[in-house]
Amino acid sequence: MESNSTEMETTAGENAEPAPTSDSSPSLNILCAICNEFFRANDIIFSTTRCGHVFHKDCLTRWLKRSRTCPQCRSTCDRQRVHRVYLNFAEAPEFDDTEVPKVPIDWVPIDLDGGSLPDAHMPPEGAVQCGTNEDGLPTYVARGYYHDDLLPAVYVPEKKAAYGSHSCSARVLTDDVEILVLTDCDLKWVPGQHGSYPQDALNTGYSELGEVTYTGRGLYEGILRLGKVHPSHKVMYIPHNGQEVNVNTYEVLVVTARDQAER
């Protein structure tokens, strides 16, 4: 006899409740693989982080209450590892040379696959460099997924890896690593201590319990190091020689788009 989870997965499209169809907004001609209904312009659409498949928010929420896999490809998925996406469709003019505006604050995936191009691991233009690692190598502001956490991370191009602090250890991250890239932004480092952070600090990650964590920098053994400010733990964690160390005083990253700062 097949397990309940298998039965659920093989009949997802048959048993899932369809999304409401009373919406008169235009159809986007893209199907939700759970309810087999086309997305409409006003629908709330969510994407899985690891594989990138998209579904109606309500459909995906119901699914993940019963299964920890992507409904479409069955890769591992968790409710903490989904996010909203915005599908903006419009009829394009015959000639459209308008340059798409850049997003002021963006998290850009970095390709750390061993078979990728030689320079694929290099930080893109606008990446935020700050401090060094324990070997004196330049580090960049990054984040990466580890189990059910999104970790503020330290990217070291020369190592082709990012490093994050989790459960008393430095975790090496080579999958789902994203680099912070800024366009027309001002950044500053605001002093903090014992878990404090400014109200406008950049939300960099979250714990498995949903607590927001932040990117910080501080001195450890006389070296300026990037780390994870964990408010409820009242410290900033730093990945160091395979271990997780911490400091009580630090500075927290704040980023402001210039058009917002001028208002």
N, C-alpha and C positions, 0 to 999 in steps of 0.2 A: 504493500500500500504506500502511495506517495505521501510525503509530509504535507502538512497544511500550507507551509510556506511555498512549496513547489506548486500546489494547486492554485494558490493565490497568484503566483507569478504567471502561470500559463494561461490564466483566464482574466488577466487584468483588464484587457480591452473590453471583454464581454460583460463583466460585472461592475465596472466603475460607473459611478453616477456621472452623466454628461454634464458639462458646464451649462449654465443658463443660456438659452438661445433667444431670449426676448430683447437682447441688446441689438440695437439697430445700427451700431457702428460698423464700418467696413470690415469684411473678412480679410485676413492677412495671408490666406492660402497656405498656412502651415498648420500641421496637425499636432494636437496633443496626443502622445502615444498612450496615455492612460484612458482617456474618455473617447478618443477618436473623433473629436470635434475640432473644427478649424478655430484657431485663435482669432479674436476680433480686436479691433484697435483699442478698445477700452478695457480689455482683459488685464488682470494682474498676472504676470508671467514670471516664473522662477526657473533658475537654471541650477543644475548640479555643478559643483566646483571642479571636481576631478575630470569628468568626461564632457561636460558642457551641454548636455541634453536639456531641452526646455519643456516645461509643462505648465498647466494652469496651477496657480498657487494652491487652491483648495484640493485639486486632484493629488498633487505631490504631497501635501500635508497629510492627507488621509493615508496615502501609500506608506509614508515613512513611519507612521504609527504602528505599522504591521511588519515592515521589512526594512532592513538596512542595506538595500541595494538600489541601484538606479533602475527604474522601471523599464528602461529601454535596452541597456546593454548589460545590466546585472553587475556592474562594478560596484565596489563598496561605496556606500553613501550614508550620510548621517544628517539629521535635521540641522545640525550646526554648520554643515558644509554646503548650504544652498544660499543663493542670493537672488535678489530681484534683477530682472533685465528689462530693458525698454526697447521694443522693436518699433522703430519709427519708419513707417512706410508712407511714401507719397509718390504721385506720378511725376517723374522727372521730365524737365523740358528737353526739347530736341538737342539743344546745345547747353551744356552746364559746365562751365569752367570754374565755378566757385570752389575755392579751397575749403575743405572741411576744417572748421576751427579745432584747435587742439584743446584737450581737456586740461585745465590748470593743474589738477592733482590726479595722478594716475598710478596704478600698480601694474607694472609691465612684466608679464611672464618672461623668465630667463631660460634659455635652452641649455640644459646641462647634460644632455644625452651624449654618451661617448661617441656616437657616430655622427654628430652634427658638424657643421662647418667650423674651421679652426678658430674663428673669432666670435662664434655664437655666444660664448660665455662672457663677452665683454659688456660692461654696463652701457646702456644707451645714453644718448645725450640728455642732460638734465637730471641724471641720477645723482643722489645726494651722498657725497663722500664725507666721512667723518671718522677721525681716530684711526687706530690700527688694531691688529690682533696681537696675541702674545709674542708673535715672531716679528713684529714690526711691519707687517704687510697692510696696505691700505684696505679699509673696510667701508662698506656702503650700507645704507638703510634698506632693509628688506623685510619680508615676512614669509612664512612658510607653514604648511599644515603638518601637524604631528598628532596622530590619533584624532581626538575630538577637539584639539586646540588649534587656534591660529596664532602662531608664535611671532612676536616681533623678533627679527633675526638680523644677523650680521653677515653680509655677503662678502666673501674674499675671492676676487676674480682669479688670483694666482692659484688658489686651491680648487677652483671650479665647484665651489660648494658654499652653502650658507650654514650658519650655526645658530641654534637657539637653545634656550635654557628650559629644562623640563624635568621635574622630579629628581633634583640633585645631580643631574648629568647634563653635559653639553651634547645636544643632538645634532648629528650631521644631516643636513637637508639637501637633497638633490632632485626631488620631485616637487612640483607645484610651488616653486620658489618665485616670488614676485619682487621686483625692484621698485622702490619709490622714485618716480620721475616727476619733476616739477616744470611747469611752463608759466611764465609771468607770475611767479609767486615770490613772496618774501618768507623767509624762515628765520626763526630765532629759537634759542635754547633758554628756557625759563627755569630758574632754580627751584628745586623741590627737595623734600627730605621725608623719610619715614612713611613713604607711600603717597605723599601729597602730589598733586599735579594741577596745572592751571585749567580753568574751565574750557579754554579753547584748544587744549592739547589735541594733537592728531590721534584719532582712534586707529591704532595699528593692528591690534589683535584681540583675541578673547580666550578665556579659559573654557574648559569643558562644562563649567557651571554657568557660563554666559557672562562672566565678569569681563569688562573691557580692560585691556592692557595697552601700554603706551611705549613708544620708543624713547629711551633716555641715553644720556652719556655721562660718564663720570670717571674719575681717576682710580685706577687699581694698580698697585705697585708702581706708581708714578707714571703710568701710561694712560692716555685718554682712550676709553673703551666705550663702545656701544652696548646697550643692554635692554632688558625688558623691565619696565616699571610695573610692578604688581601691587595695586593699592592696598588690598586686604592683607597682603603679606608684609607691607610696610617697608619694602626694600626695592632696590633695582638689582635684578639678576644679570650676571655676565657669564657667557660660556668661556671657559678658560682651561686649556690643557685637558679636555675631556670631562671636566667637572663643572658644576654650577657654583659660582661664588657670588657674593652680594656686597653691596655698599649701601649705606644709609642716606648719604647725600649725593645728589646728582642734578642733572638738568634735563628737562622734558622738551621734546620737539613740538613746536607750534608752527603751523604753516597757514599762511593767509594769501588767498588770491588777490592780486593787486587791484582788480576792479572792485572787489569787496572792501579792501582797505581804504579806497578813495571815497566810498560812500559816506 
